[in-house]
Amino acid sequence: MRWAEAKRISVRKSDRRSLWVFFGLGVVMTALGVFATFAVFAMKGDLWDKITALCGVAFFGAGTLFFLWMIRQAGQRE
């Protein structure tokens, strides 16, 4: 099974309502990560604290974009 085929099967079996819930949670977590990043940059913190905060924003942002992509794919199949 190829990666693209596995993603299509996953989208077909997903409920759009749950995808929207996960997307909303991703937006909230990304916003909290951005807030935490600003708080870390405002402090005189260590470089690794700043890198960790930025990685958190990137992680949750990528997850949010992935759920947005899944919502769009689920809309195309119907």
C-alpha positions as CSV (number, residue, x, y, z in Angstrom):
1,M,0.0,0.0,0.0
2,R,1.3,3.4,-0.9
3,W,1.3,6.4,1.3
4,A,-1.2,8.3,-0.9
5,E,-3.6,5.4,-0.9
6,A,-3.4,5.1,2.9
7,K,-4.2,8.8,3.3
8,R,-7.2,8.5,1.0
9,I,-8.5,5.5,3.0
10,S,-8.1,7.4,6.2
11,V,-10.0,10.4,4.8
12,R,-12.8,8.2,3.6
13,K,-13.3,6.6,7.0
14,S,-13.2,10.0,8.9
15,D,-16.2,11.9,10.0
16,R,-16.2,15.5,8.9
17,R,-17.6,16.6,12.2
18,S,-14.7,15.1,14.2
19,L,-12.2,16.5,11.7
20,W,-13.7,20.0,12.4
21,V,-13.4,19.4,16.1
22,F,-9.7,18.3,15.8
23,F,-9.1,21.3,13.5
24,G,-10.5,23.6,16.2
25,L,-8.5,22.1,18.9
26,G,-5.4,22.4,16.7
27,V,-6.1,26.1,16.2
28,V,-6.4,26.6,20.0
29,M,-3.2,24.7,20.7
30,T,-1.3,26.6,18.0
31,A,-2.6,29.9,19.4
32,L,-1.5,28.8,22.9
33,G,1.9,27.9,21.5
34,V,2.3,31.3,19.9
35,F,1.3,32.9,23.2
36,A,3.8,30.8,25.1
37,T,6.5,31.6,22.5
38,F,5.9,35.3,23.0
39,A,6.1,34.8,26.8
40,V,9.4,32.9,26.5
41,F,10.9,35.5,24.1
42,A,9.9,38.2,26.5
43,M,11.8,36.6,29.3
44,K,15.5,36.4,29.4
45,G,15.3,32.6,28.8
46,D,17.8,30.1,27.5
47,L,18.1,29.6,23.8
48,W,16.8,26.0,24.1
49,D,13.6,27.3,25.7
50,K,13.1,29.5,22.7
51,I,13.8,26.7,20.3
52,T,11.4,24.4,22.2
53,A,8.6,27.0,22.1
54,L,9.1,27.4,18.3
55,C,9.1,23.7,17.8
56,G,5.8,23.5,19.7
57,V,4.2,26.1,17.4
58,A,5.5,24.3,14.3
59,F,4.2,20.9,15.6
60,F,0.7,22.1,16.3
61,G,0.6,24.3,13.2
62,A,1.5,21.3,11.0
63,G,-1.1,19.2,12.7
64,T,-3.7,21.9,12.2
65,L,-2.8,22.2,8.5
66,F,-3.0,18.4,8.1
67,F,-6.6,18.4,9.5
68,L,-7.5,21.2,7.2
69,W,-6.2,19.2,4.3
70,M,-8.2,16.2,5.5
71,I,-11.4,18.3,5.7
72,R,-10.8,19.5,2.1
73,Q,-10.2,16.0,0.9
74,A,-13.3,14.7,2.7
75,G,-15.3,17.5,1.0
76,Q,-14.1,16.4,-2.5
77,R,-15.1,12.8,-2.0
78,E,-18.8,13.6,-1.5
